[in-house]
Amino acid sequence: MKRTFLLITVLLLLSISRIIAQSGNDTLVYLLTCGAGTETYSIYGHSALRVVIPASRLDKVYNWGVFDFDTPNFAWKFAKGRLDYKVAEESMQGFLQVYFSEKRYVQCQKLNISPAETAKLIAMLRENLRPENIKYRYDFFYDDCSTRIRDLIEKAVGDKLLYPPDEGGKSPTFRMMVGKYQDNVPWLNLGIDLLMGITSDREASFRDRMFLPIDMQMELSETVVNRDGKMVPLLQNPDLILDFDPPSMKQTLLTLPAFVFTAILILVLIFTAMVKKNHLIKWFDIFIYTIFSVLAGLMIFFNFFTDHQQMRMNLNILWLNPVIIISLVLIIFNKNGTIWFRLLFYILAAFLAIHILLPQSFNIAILPLVLILLIRSSVRADFEWNPLSLKQA
């Protein structure tokens, strides 16, 4: 009996040793970087890890960008910042089929890590796939499909991983980082600019910039590993697995938000100067103030009732403020409320005067919108100096 037990123990140890060796010496790990797509969530690109064990003919991809549109209350959870993403294990062939159908390029770069580091990375991947760890709370800047990969590499390689030093005072902000991927979709860029608060204007360090997949590829390509005093590049040169050109979205001047809102501003000025009938003015203002009230409501929600840290402390609430909602109620019920319209006018005028000095960047397309509100509030504020006021009419 003892001999049998000893034999089984030896066989188990040999088996475990073989598995460990396989997960280290014979295992290759690659960074996959995918080009931008046309869907809103895909314009920033994507990252994944590829693990290849040639002896076992294993070729798997580990992808932290999976979410389920069928999640109960999906939109509400997303707005509240409580939507869970998860890691998925899939075949390389299945992964590539998705990007082939979407016509997005895929690049592959081998990680120059040791067998021991590889084994550690594989162990962490398995830990990630445990049922209790498979989901995580998504954070666009600090915990997404790219930062999860960065963090695993850091833990696997440890102190031997060396990033280039940050260039003092030259780092882009998070808003600038995101904005460069949104240049071709100006309406989306405007919407995201409206939603992002002061924290988005913080400078992003070298490590921080890896929340964007394509930027992470560039940053990790500049990263080295200290091998007994010799600096070895973390990533090998990229191999192009799928070759597609990035999507191009042509924009004309006539469709840019700033141009459209400036045209609307001119129409509002013409209406304000020419129309004197009270019932037309009332319905016009109800329409205008309803739109801005919805935007003001969004500002209140994202400033105070969401877990998205990037959307809190948003100074757009200075011009999209609760006074707009109060003003709409006054218009609907035919109340005078001169003091509220004057208050709104002064707030808007102050915002226009100091917005450049505020610690948050504002999209230029909002300026015509602020002027529209300024004009309509001045009309109802009954200023004696204003020839367009209702009292003068």
C-alpha positions in Angstrom: 0.0 0.0 0.0 2.8 2.4 0.9 4.6 1.6 -2.4 1.4 2.3 -4.3 0.9 5.6 -2.5 4.5 6.6 -3.1 4.2 5.7 -6.8 1.0 7.8 -7.2 2.7 10.8 -5.4 5.7 10.6 -7.7 3.5 10.5 -10.8 1.5 13.5 -9.6 4.6 15.5 -8.9 6.0 14.7 -12.4 2.7 15.6 -13.9 2.5 18.9 -12.1 6.1 19.7 -13.1 5.3 19.0 -16.7 2.3 21.3 -16.6 4.4 24.1 -15.0 7.1 23.6 -17.6 4.6 23.7 -20.4 3.0 26.9 -19.0 6.4 28.5 -19.0 9.0 27.1 -21.4 6.6 26.2 -24.2 4.2 29.0 -23.8 4.2 32.1 -25.9 2.3 35.3 -24.9 1.3 38.0 -27.4 -0.3 41.4 -27.1 -3.1 41.8 -29.7 -4.0 45.4 -30.7 -7.1 45.9 -32.8 -7.9 49.0 -34.9 -10.8 51.3 -34.4 -14.3 50.4 -35.5 -17.3 52.4 -36.5 -19.5 51.7 -33.4 -19.3 54.2 -30.6 -17.7 51.8 -28.2 -15.1 50.6 -30.7 -13.6 53.9 -32.0 -10.8 53.7 -29.5 -9.6 50.3 -30.7 -9.2 47.2 -28.5 -6.6 45.1 -26.7 -6.4 41.4 -25.8 -3.8 38.8 -24.8 -3.0 35.8 -26.9 -1.6 32.6 -25.4 0.0 29.9 -27.7 1.2 26.5 -26.6 2.5 24.9 -29.8 3.0 21.4 -28.3 -0.7 21.3 -27.3 -1.9 23.2 -30.4 -3.5 25.7 -28.1 -4.2 29.2 -29.4 -6.4 31.2 -27.0 -7.3 34.8 -26.7 -8.2 36.5 -23.4 -10.4 39.5 -23.8 -11.5 41.9 -21.1 -13.9 43.9 -23.3 -16.9 41.7 -23.1 -20.3 43.1 -22.0 -23.9 42.0 -22.5 -26.5 44.3 -24.1 -29.1 42.0 -22.6 -28.1 42.9 -19.1 -31.2 43.9 -17.1 -31.4 47.7 -17.0 -28.4 48.0 -19.2 -28.7 51.7 -20.0 -29.5 52.7 -16.4 -26.5 50.7 -15.1 -24.2 52.2 -17.7 -25.4 55.7 -16.9 -24.9 55.1 -13.1 -21.4 53.7 -13.7 -22.4 50.2 -12.4 -22.1 48.1 -15.6 -19.9 45.1 -15.2 -17.6 43.9 -18.0 -16.0 40.5 -18.0 -13.1 38.5 -19.3 -13.7 35.9 -21.9 -11.5 33.0 -23.2 -12.0 32.3 -26.9 -10.1 30.7 -29.8 -7.8 32.9 -31.9 -9.8 31.9 -35.0 -13.1 33.0 -33.4 -11.6 36.3 -32.3 -10.2 37.1 -35.7 -13.5 36.3 -37.4 -15.2 39.1 -35.5 -12.5 41.7 -36.5 -12.5 40.4 -40.1 -16.3 41.0 -40.3 -15.9 44.5 -38.9 -12.9 45.2 -41.2 -10.6 46.2 -38.4 -6.9 45.5 -38.4 -5.2 43.3 -35.8 -1.6 43.4 -34.9 0.3 40.8 -32.8 3.4 41.4 -30.7 5.3 38.7 -28.7 6.1 39.6 -25.1 9.8 39.1 -24.3 9.2 37.6 -20.8 10.9 34.7 -19.1 9.4 31.2 -18.6 8.9 32.0 -14.9 7.2 35.3 -15.7 5.1 33.5 -18.3 4.0 30.9 -15.8 3.1 33.6 -13.3 1.0 35.4 -16.0 -0.8 32.2 -17.0 -1.6 31.6 -13.3 -3.1 35.0 -13.0 -5.1 34.4 -16.2 -6.6 31.3 -14.7 -7.4 33.3 -11.5 -9.2 35.9 -13.6 -11.3 33.2 -15.2 -12.6 31.9 -11.8 -16.4 32.5 -11.6 -16.0 34.9 -8.7 -13.4 37.0 -10.6 -14.6 36.9 -14.2 -16.6 40.1 -13.9 -15.2 43.6 -13.0 -16.6 47.1 -12.6 -15.6 48.9 -15.8 -13.9 52.3 -15.5 -13.0 54.0 -18.8 -9.8 55.7 -17.5 -8.5 53.3 -14.9 -10.0 49.8 -15.3 -10.7 48.6 -18.9 -9.7 46.1 -21.5 -6.2 47.7 -21.8 -5.4 48.5 -18.2 -6.2 45.0 -17.1 -3.5 43.7 -19.5 -1.0 46.3 -18.4 -1.6 45.4 -14.7 -1.1 41.7 -15.4 2.2 42.4 -17.2 3.4 44.6 -14.4 2.6 41.9 -11.8 4.2 39.1 -13.9 7.5 41.0 -14.6 7.7 43.0 -11.4 10.4 45.6 -10.7 12.3 44.6 -13.8 9.7 46.3 -16.0 10.9 49.9 -16.7 8.8 52.7 -18.3 10.4 55.7 -19.9 10.3 58.8 -17.6 7.4 61.2 -18.1 8.2 64.5 -19.9 7.5 67.2 -17.3 4.6 69.5 -18.3 4.2 67.9 -21.7 1.7 65.2 -20.9 -1.7 65.3 -22.6 -4.8 65.4 -20.6 -7.3 62.5 -20.5 -9.7 64.7 -22.5 -7.1 65.3 -25.2 -6.3 61.6 -25.3 -9.9 60.7 -25.8 -10.5 63.6 -28.2 -8.0 62.5 -30.8 -10.0 59.3 -31.4 -13.2 61.4 -31.8 -12.1 64.0 -34.3 -13.9 62.2 -37.1 -17.1 62.0 -35.1 -17.6 65.7 -34.0 -21.1 65.1 -32.6 -19.9 62.3 -30.4 -16.9 64.4 -29.4 -19.3 67.2 -28.4 -21.5 64.8 -26.4 -18.5 63.3 -24.5 -17.0 66.7 -23.9 -20.3 67.8 -22.3 -20.3 64.8 -20.0 -16.7 64.8 -18.9 -15.8 66.9 -15.9 -12.7 68.4 -14.3 -11.0 65.1 -13.7 -10.8 64.5 -17.4 -8.5 67.6 -17.7 -5.8 66.0 -15.4 -2.6 65.2 -17.2 -2.2 61.5 -18.1 1.1 60.0 -17.1 3.0 57.5 -19.3 1.3 54.7 -17.5 -2.1 56.3 -17.4 -2.2 56.7 -21.2 -2.4 52.9 -21.5 -6.2 53.0 -20.9 -6.4 53.5 -24.7 -5.5 50.3 -26.6 -3.5 51.8 -29.5 -1.7 54.1 -27.1 -0.9 51.2 -24.8 0.7 49.4 -27.8 2.9 52.5 -28.4 3.8 52.9 -24.8 4.6 49.2 -24.2 6.7 49.3 -27.4 8.9 51.8 -25.6 9.0 49.8 -22.4 12.0 47.6 -21.5 12.8 44.8 -19.1 16.0 44.8 -17.1 17.7 41.4 -17.7 20.8 41.5 -15.5 21.6 45.0 -16.6 20.7 44.6 -20.2 17.6 46.5 -21.3 15.4 44.2 -23.5 12.3 45.6 -25.3 9.1 44.2 -23.7 7.5 43.8 -27.1 8.8 42.4 -30.3 8.0 44.2 -33.6 4.3 43.8 -34.6 3.1 41.3 -37.1 0.0 42.3 -39.1 -2.5 39.5 -38.9 -5.5 41.4 -40.4 -4.9 44.3 -42.7 -7.6 46.9 -43.0 -7.4 50.7 -43.3 -8.9 52.7 -40.4 -12.5 53.8 -41.0 -12.8 57.3 -42.6 -15.8 59.4 -41.8 -15.9 62.5 -43.9 -17.3 65.6 -42.4 -18.4 68.8 -44.1 -18.4 72.3 -42.6 -22.2 72.4 -42.8 -22.6 69.4 -40.5 -20.1 70.4 -37.8 -21.8 71.2 -34.4 -20.3 74.7 -34.2 -21.7 75.6 -37.6 -25.1 74.1 -37.0 -25.5 75.9 -33.6 -24.3 79.2 -35.1 -26.9 78.9 -37.8 -29.6 78.2 -35.1 -28.3 81.2 -33.1 -28.8 83.5 -36.2 -32.3 82.1 -36.6 -33.1 82.8 -32.9 -31.8 86.3 -33.3 -34.0 86.9 -36.4 -37.0 85.4 -34.5 -36.3 87.5 -31.4 -36.1 90.7 -33.5 -39.1 90.1 -35.7 -41.8 88.1 -33.8 -43.8 90.1 -31.2 -46.9 87.9 -30.8 -47.0 86.6 -27.2 -48.4 83.2 -28.0 -45.7 82.5 -30.6 -43.0 83.7 -28.2 -44.4 81.4 -25.5 -44.3 78.3 -27.6 -40.9 79.1 -29.0 -39.5 79.6 -25.5 -41.1 76.4 -24.3 -39.4 74.5 -27.1 -36.0 76.2 -26.4 -36.1 75.9 -22.6 -37.4 72.2 -22.8 -34.3 71.2 -24.7 -32.0 73.0 -22.3 -33.9 71.7 -19.3 -33.2 68.1 -20.4 -29.5 68.9 -20.7 -29.6 70.6 -17.3 -31.2 67.5 -15.9 -28.4 65.4 -17.3 -25.8 67.7 -15.8 -27.5 67.3 -12.4 -27.6 63.6 -12.7 -24.0 63.1 -13.8 -22.7 65.5 -11.3 -24.4 64.1 -8.2 -26.0 60.7 -9.0 -23.5 58.6 -11.0 -20.5 56.5 -10.0 -18.6 57.6 -13.1 -15.8 59.7 -11.6 -15.0 61.2 -15.0 -18.4 62.8 -15.2 -18.6 64.3 -11.8 -17.4 67.9 -10.9 -18.5 68.9 -14.4 -18.5 72.7 -14.8 -20.9 72.6 -17.7 -23.5 72.7 -14.9 -22.6 76.4 -14.6 -24.5 77.2 -17.9 -26.7 74.1 -17.9 -28.0 74.9 -14.5 -31.2 74.3 -12.5 -32.4 77.9 -13.1 -33.2 76.8 -16.7 -35.7 74.2 -15.4 -37.3 76.8 -13.1 -37.6 79.2 -16.0 -39.3 76.6 -18.1 -42.0 76.1 -15.4 -42.5 79.8 -15.2 -43.0 80.1 -19.0 -45.5 77.1 -19.0 -47.7 78.6 -16.3 -47.4 82.2 -17.6 -45.7 83.5 -14.5 -43.6 86.6 -14.7 -40.5 85.5 -12.8 -38.4 88.3 -13.9 -35.9 87.8 -11.1 -35.2 84.2 -12.3 -34.6 85.2 -15.9 -32.3 88.0 -14.7 -30.4 85.5 -12.5 -30.1 83.1 -15.5 -28.8 86.0 -17.7 -26.2 87.0 -15.2 -25.0 83.4 -14.7 -24.7 82.9 -18.4 -22.9 86.2 -18.9 -20.4 85.4 -16.1 -19.8 82.0 -17.6 -19.0 83.5 -21.0 -16.6 86.0 -19.4 -14.6 83.5 -17.3 -15.0 80.1 -19.0 -11.4 80.3 -20.4 -10.1 80.7 -16.9 -11.9 77.7 -15.4 -10.0 74.5 -14.8 -12.0 72.6 -17.4 -11.9 72.6 -21.2 -15.1 73.4 -23.0 -16.1 72.4 -26.5 -16.2 75.5 -28.7 -19.6 74.4 -30.1 -21.3 75.2 -26.8 -20.7 79.0 -27.2 -23.6 79.5 -29.6 -25.8 77.5 -27.3 -24.9 79.7 -24.3 -25.6 82.8 -26.5 -29.1 81.4 -27.4 -30.0 81.1 -23.8 -28.5 84.5 -23.0 -30.6 86.2 -25.7 -33.9 84.4 -24.6 -33.3 85.0 -20.9 -32.6 88.7 -21.6 -35.9 89.0 -23.5 -37.8 87.7 -20.4 -35.7 89.6 -17.9 -37.3 92.9 -18.9 -34.1 94.9 -18.9 -34.8 98.5 -19.7 -31.7 98.7 -21.9 -32.9 95.7 -24.0 -35.1 96.8 -27.0 -36.0 93.2 -27.6 -37.5 92.5 -24.1 -41.2 91.5 -23.8 -41.9 94.8 -21.9 -40.6 96.8 -24.8 -42.6 94.7 -27.2 
